[in-house]
């Protein structure tokens, strides 16, 4: 134990941000009393909830911070006599700001924070988050002249220039007031090394999103372009240790992973891991800077971060080794981070119950309750997202079929190895929709001891064929690839009301799945396969519930046979069509909860 650990009280500014939340958690787990400084009570509640959800069993406190007020926190320094350390994670990480906005967000905060820290009676350290491209400024250069400031802001852009200026001012003001300090200069902060969790979608994450979406025509940089990373949990552990290490006082540490691959190699690795089409062309950063932004789609402020520069990391490496802080594997951390970003659709889907899992060797997307025996297999041309409300209502999980939605693989040919892994473990209640109903029936036939019940929703093989249009794969593919949510909603439900719920399905179709959906639709018209599936269903002896919309009934010649089977129950949802999960989710949940024991 260090001399301070028994009475540590940490005040964390910027506690609601990516770094701040992880730092609050790490400090509390290290035994420190923690006060999270946040801008609103709602933000404070979110931080408290987040650390609790991430395993913290003790409580933290919160306080409201207002950097525009005479006192940055209510009561001023006298209200915090027990504070021993301050961590400054506050500021604005945003491109496109004006110089005035950036200075207010990043420079003004530093000035007011040091003024506040000066009067804390038991303060032993202020740890300030600067940046790997901006750290190491000369405090003797403060104050900057107007001409120098204008020149720096013009050259670097408002965000980076404000961080350069705040680095210099932090040191100068702390030295002037006798405030003990440590600076950490992190590189691009990515998600947690174990889970990939992150809610930061600009910078490197934005470039990965372009590759994921197929919007990147070329990769930036060459073999010397170095955009280093650091995982957020590693950075939090480093700051937690630095605040109480006497040797860290007055030190600036460059905290980054020197083993980060060159930028283009990094992007290639991540793109291939995500199953995206990775551009082969590489464009030097100097060329990108000269091209119009409408062509490159690159924010000019991000380009200064892409260089061949290396950084003085030796002291940080020595510090981390001395404190037993181990650097996570760079490529594995990048993969987990990319998975988290893609599973949450780069910020478009914010719920936590989303993940990629390995199912029979295939990278598979699922949402809902992990490990639930109630497994929903979606139909065409939609994805797991359209079943999220139903999954929540039945405490189940939805799994995108191979090659569809966000899952890897190519299609039905993957089912042989994939389906046994889906139903492995506890006996499953399978809920299959449309072509997902076929997958459920195949699983039940091959693994009867693992499938407890079947619920088939709009099973295509028991309904009249669509007809010739489904066999015209190129036309179907082109239509789906260019369909917007409103048009797709009208096609699937006869109304535009489900357009918002279909946004992600349209994104998947446009990005990669339209061709495979068209292939599956054509396969669904096969008389032989439909007949085989009907025979296969007849061999299953467990309970079977078949749900159809009243506007999308089973073929008349199949009804009499199904009604004669003692283990089969037929139910209809009044007013529903082929996609009741979009139009009648509550009624569907009621039926499913009544049928699954």
QUIURZI-V541241 format. One record per residue. RES is the residue in three letters. PHI is phi in whole degrees, 0 to 359 (* if undefined). D_FIRST is the distance of its C-alpha to the first C-alpha in Angstrom with 1 decimal. Layout:
BEGIN
res: (RES RES)
phi: (PHI PHI)
d_first: (D_FIRST D_FIRST)
END
This chain:
BEGIN
res: (UNK UNK UNK UNK UNK UNK UNK UNK UNK UNK UNK UNK UNK UNK UNK UNK UNK UNK UNK UNK UNK UNK UNK UNK UNK UNK UNK UNK UNK UNK UNK UNK UNK UNK UNK UNK UNK UNK UNK UNK UNK UNK UNK UNK UNK UNK UNK UNK UNK UNK UNK UNK UNK UNK UNK UNK UNK UNK UNK UNK UNK UNK UNK UNK UNK UNK UNK UNK UNK UNK UNK UNK UNK UNK UNK UNK UNK UNK UNK UNK UNK UNK UNK UNK UNK UNK UNK UNK UNK UNK UNK UNK UNK UNK UNK UNK UNK UNK UNK UNK UNK UNK UNK UNK UNK UNK UNK UNK UNK UNK UNK UNK UNK UNK UNK UNK UNK UNK UNK UNK UNK UNK UNK UNK UNK UNK UNK UNK UNK UNK UNK UNK UNK UNK UNK UNK UNK UNK UNK UNK UNK UNK UNK UNK UNK UNK UNK UNK UNK UNK UNK UNK UNK UNK UNK UNK UNK UNK UNK UNK UNK UNK UNK UNK UNK UNK UNK UNK UNK UNK UNK UNK UNK UNK UNK UNK UNK UNK UNK UNK UNK UNK UNK UNK UNK UNK UNK UNK UNK UNK UNK UNK UNK UNK UNK UNK UNK UNK UNK UNK UNK UNK UNK UNK UNK UNK UNK UNK UNK UNK UNK UNK UNK UNK UNK UNK UNK UNK UNK UNK UNK UNK UNK UNK UNK UNK UNK UNK UNK UNK UNK UNK UNK UNK UNK UNK UNK UNK UNK UNK UNK UNK UNK UNK UNK UNK UNK UNK UNK UNK UNK UNK UNK UNK UNK UNK UNK UNK UNK UNK UNK UNK UNK UNK UNK UNK UNK UNK UNK UNK UNK UNK UNK UNK UNK UNK UNK UNK UNK UNK UNK UNK UNK UNK UNK UNK UNK UNK UNK UNK UNK UNK UNK UNK UNK UNK UNK UNK UNK UNK UNK UNK UNK UNK UNK UNK UNK UNK UNK UNK UNK UNK UNK UNK UNK UNK UNK UNK UNK UNK UNK UNK UNK UNK UNK UNK UNK UNK UNK UNK UNK UNK UNK UNK UNK UNK UNK UNK UNK UNK UNK UNK UNK UNK UNK UNK UNK UNK UNK UNK UNK UNK UNK UNK UNK UNK UNK UNK UNK UNK UNK UNK UNK UNK UNK UNK UNK UNK UNK UNK UNK UNK UNK UNK UNK UNK UNK UNK UNK UNK UNK UNK UNK UNK UNK UNK UNK UNK UNK UNK UNK UNK UNK UNK UNK UNK UNK UNK UNK UNK UNK UNK UNK UNK UNK UNK UNK UNK UNK UNK UNK UNK UNK UNK UNK UNK UNK UNK UNK UNK UNK UNK UNK UNK UNK UNK UNK UNK UNK UNK UNK UNK UNK UNK UNK UNK UNK UNK UNK UNK UNK UNK UNK UNK UNK UNK UNK UNK UNK UNK UNK UNK UNK UNK UNK UNK UNK UNK UNK UNK UNK UNK UNK UNK UNK UNK UNK UNK UNK UNK UNK UNK UNK UNK UNK UNK UNK UNK UNK UNK UNK UNK UNK UNK UNK UNK UNK UNK UNK UNK UNK UNK UNK UNK UNK UNK UNK UNK UNK UNK UNK UNK UNK UNK UNK UNK UNK UNK UNK UNK UNK UNK UNK UNK UNK UNK UNK UNK UNK UNK UNK UNK UNK UNK UNK UNK UNK UNK UNK UNK UNK UNK UNK UNK UNK UNK UNK UNK UNK UNK UNK UNK UNK UNK UNK UNK UNK UNK UNK UNK UNK UNK UNK UNK UNK UNK UNK UNK UNK UNK UNK UNK UNK UNK UNK UNK UNK UNK UNK UNK UNK UNK UNK UNK UNK UNK UNK UNK UNK UNK UNK UNK UNK UNK UNK UNK UNK UNK UNK UNK UNK UNK UNK UNK UNK UNK UNK)
phi: (* 284 299 256 296 294 232 293 226 258 252 249 274 75 290 271 279 302 292 300 298 296 292 304 297 293 299 296 293 278 102 281 285 233 244 267 270 229 275 219 297 297 296 298 296 294 296 300 293 297 293 293 295 260 99 284 264 261 265 243 247 230 217 272 248 220 285 264 269 302 247 295 231 300 92 67 302 294 278 229 292 265 295 251 210 241 243 258 253 282 138 234 260 205 267 91 285 283 300 295 297 294 294 296 285 249 275 300 299 298 300 289 293 294 301 294 295 303 261 276 291 245 293 243 194 243 255 245 273 253 186 291 268 240 290 83 287 272 295 289 283 275 277 286 284 300 293 296 298 299 294 294 293 290 287 262 91 297 297 296 297 294 287 298 295 292 298 293 292 303 297 298 288 296 295 297 263 70 268 292 220 220 246 247 247 282 274 299 274 252 290 303 294 267 249 79 302 197 237 251 239 249 71 300 299 295 293 296 297 299 293 302 280 77 267 265 276 206 265 280 92 226 293 260 286 239 240 288 238 211 283 293 289 296 298 297 294 296 294 300 285 296 293 239 266 303 288 273 295 75 256 243 244 271 255 198 261 295 272 302 295 308 307 297 293 301 294 296 298 294 299 294 299 280 79 271 279 265 299 270 285 239 244 303 299 299 291 300 297 271 274 298 296 294 271 282 59 253 293 305 291 278 290 292 280 259 212 267 298 243 229 281 266 303 293 291 297 298 298 298 299 295 261 69 264 267 286 293 298 296 293 295 296 297 297 294 295 298 300 296 300 292 298 260 50 51 97 281 236 260 291 278 274 225 193 258 227 270 238 59 86 253 290 236 265 217 225 107 281 302 77 299 279 269 244 259 248 290 260 249 263 262 233 300 302 290 253 300 295 294 301 296 290 247 53 246 228 247 236 296 295 306 80 237 59 256 280 282 94 239 150 301 297 273 299 301 269 275 299 301 287 297 259 296 93 298 305 258 260 268 243 247 250 56 290 296 294 296 299 296 294 298 298 295 287 279 226 300 285 263 246 277 207 237 237 251 252 49 291 301 284 252 243 300 299 292 117 301 302 292 274 271 302 300 290 298 300 298 298 293 294 250 287 266 303 294 295 294 298 296 295 275 235 80 216 269 293 262 302 298 291 258 306 291 296 296 300 296 298 293 285 202 258 302 297 290 297 299 295 294 297 294 297 296 273 294 298 296 293 299 294 298 294 296 295 297 300 296 276 278 264 283 294 233 247 246 245 228 281 297 266 214 282 289 301 306 287 266 296 300 295 295 292 277 273 291 262 249 238 254 226 236 259 302 82 270 249 282 233 296 294 273 251 220 296 296 296 294 299 300 294 293 290 280 260 258 269)
d_first: (0.0 3.8 6.6 7.9 6.2 7.8 11.1 11.3 15.0 16.3 20.0 21.4 24.9 26.9 25.0 28.1 28.5 27.5 24.3 23.6 23.8 21.5 18.9 19.1 18.7 15.7 13.9 14.9 13.9 10.3 10.5 11.9 15.3 17.7 21.2 23.4 26.2 29.3 33.0 34.5 33.8 34.9 32.4 29.6 31.0 30.9 27.3 26.5 28.8 27.4 23.7 25.2 27.4 24.6 22.8 20.7 21.3 19.8 21.7 21.3 23.5 26.0 27.9 31.0 31.0 34.4 34.4 38.1 37.8 37.6 34.1 32.0 30.5 32.3 31.9 30.4 27.3 28.1 27.4 23.8 22.5 18.9 18.4 15.5 16.2 19.3 20.0 23.6 25.0 28.3 31.6 34.5 34.6 38.3 41.2 44.6 43.5 45.5 44.1 44.0 42.1 39.5 39.1 38.7 36.2 34.0 34.8 35.5 32.2 30.3 32.4 32.0 28.2 27.7 30.2 28.2 24.8 26.5 26.9 23.5 22.5 18.7 18.4 16.0 16.9 19.6 19.4 22.9 24.5 27.4 29.1 29.8 33.4 32.9 29.9 30.3 32.9 33.9 33.1 36.1 38.3 37.7 39.9 41.7 45.5 47.3 48.9 45.7 44.1 47.2 47.2 43.6 44.0 47.3 45.9 42.6 43.4 42.0 38.7 37.5 39.0 37.2 33.9 34.9 35.9 32.8 30.6 32.6 32.7 29.0 28.3 31.3 30.7 27.0 28.0 30.9 28.9 25.9 23.5 20.4 20.5 19.6 22.3 22.2 25.6 25.9 29.0 30.9 28.4 29.6 28.7 25.9 25.8 26.3 28.8 30.2 30.0 30.9 33.2 33.8 37.3 38.2 37.9 37.5 37.7 41.1 42.4 41.5 43.3 46.4 46.4 45.9 48.8 51.0 51.3 50.0 53.0 50.9 47.4 46.1 45.4 45.8 43.8 42.2 41.1 37.3 35.7 32.1 29.9 26.2 25.2 23.8 20.9 19.9 20.3 18.2 15.2 15.8 16.0 12.9 10.9 13.4 13.1 9.8 10.5 12.7 14.9 15.9 17.6 21.3 21.1 23.1 22.2 24.9 23.4 26.1 27.3 29.6 31.1 32.6 36.3 39.0 39.8 43.1 41.7 38.8 41.3 43.6 41.0 39.9 43.5 44.6 41.7 42.9 46.5 47.7 50.4 48.8 50.9 51.9 52.7 50.1 50.7 49.2 47.3 49.9 52.6 50.7 50.3 54.1 55.1 55.6 52.8 55.1 55.4 51.8 50.2 47.3 45.9 46.5 43.1 41.4 43.2 41.4 38.3 40.3 40.5 40.2 37.4 34.3 31.1 28.6 25.8 24.6 21.7 20.5 21.0 19.1 16.1 16.2 16.6 13.7 11.4 13.6 15.5 18.9 22.1 24.4 28.0 30.0 33.2 31.9 29.8 33.0 35.0 32.8 32.8 36.6 37.1 35.3 37.3 40.6 40.1 39.6 42.5 40.6 40.0 43.4 42.1 39.0 38.7 35.7 37.8 38.9 38.0 39.4 39.5 41.0 44.2 46.3 45.0 45.9 43.5 44.3 43.5 43.1 42.3 41.9 40.1 38.5 40.2 42.9 46.1 48.1 48.6 50.7 52.4 53.8 57.2 58.8 58.4 55.3 51.7 48.9 48.2 51.6 50.6 47.2 48.7 50.4 47.3 45.4 48.4 48.5 44.7 45.6 44.7 47.0 47.1 49.0 51.6 51.4 52.6 52.6 50.4 47.1 47.3 48.0 51.0 54.7 56.1 58.0 58.0 54.2 54.7 55.4 51.8 50.2 51.7 50.6 46.9 47.4 48.5 46.4 44.6 45.8 49.4 49.9 52.0 53.2 54.4 56.3 57.9 60.9 60.0 56.8 59.3 60.6 57.2 56.6 60.0 59.4 56.1 57.7 60.6 58.4 55.7 57.5 55.0 52.1 54.0 54.6 56.5 57.8 58.2 60.3 60.5 63.4 63.9 65.9 67.7 69.3 70.4 73.2 72.4 71.6 74.4 75.1 72.5 69.5 71.1 71.3 67.8 67.9 69.1 66.6 63.8 65.0 65.3 61.8 60.2 61.8 61.7 59.9 58.2 61.3 63.7 61.7 61.4 65.2 65.7 63.5 64.2 67.2 65.2 62.8 60.5 58.1 57.6 54.1 53.0 54.5 52.7 50.2 53.1 55.1 52.1 51.9 55.6 55.8 52.9 53.7 55.2 58.7 60.3 58.7 59.6 63.2 63.2 62.0 64.6 67.3 66.2 66.3 70.1 70.8 73.3 72.3 68.6 69.3 71.6 69.1 66.4 68.9 69.7 66.0 65.3 68.2 66.6 63.5 64.0 61.0 61.2 62.0 61.9 63.6 63.1 65.2 66.0 69.5 70.2 69.0 70.6 70.9 74.1 77.0 77.9 74.4 74.1 76.7 75.2 71.6 72.9 74.5 71.2 69.7 66.1 66.5 66.2 67.3 65.9 66.7 64.8 67.5 67.7 65.1 65.7 64.0 60.6 60.0 56.2 57.0 59.7 59.3 55.7 55.7 58.8 57.3 54.1 56.4 58.4 55.4 53.7 57.0 57.5 54.2 53.3)
END
